[in-house]
């Protein structure tokens, strides 16, 4: 399934424990329909001491979430919006915010 989300897009989390938070997409896993959003869905990971991290301890990292739990942030009013595909004046394929009609990217 083709997703209209890309790395470095600003998204709003619409469900889950991080609902309402805004963050930038760090990674998109299209095969598993997952995204990792900066600063959201934080989980604690217990890290053993290693040569690169001799202290070890408990780390907080961003966990992946399903793409249906995020929506792209509209560039005009900064609210969540759906995305559709269209063409610009040059005939180039672009993403368009449904709510405001503005071109994304």
Secondary structure, DSSP 8 states (H G I E B T S, - for coil): ------TT-EEEE-SSTTTT-EEEEEEEETTTTEEEETTSSEEEEEE---SS-TT-EEEEEE--EEGGGEEEE-TTT-SEE-EEEEE-TTS-EEEEETTT--EE-
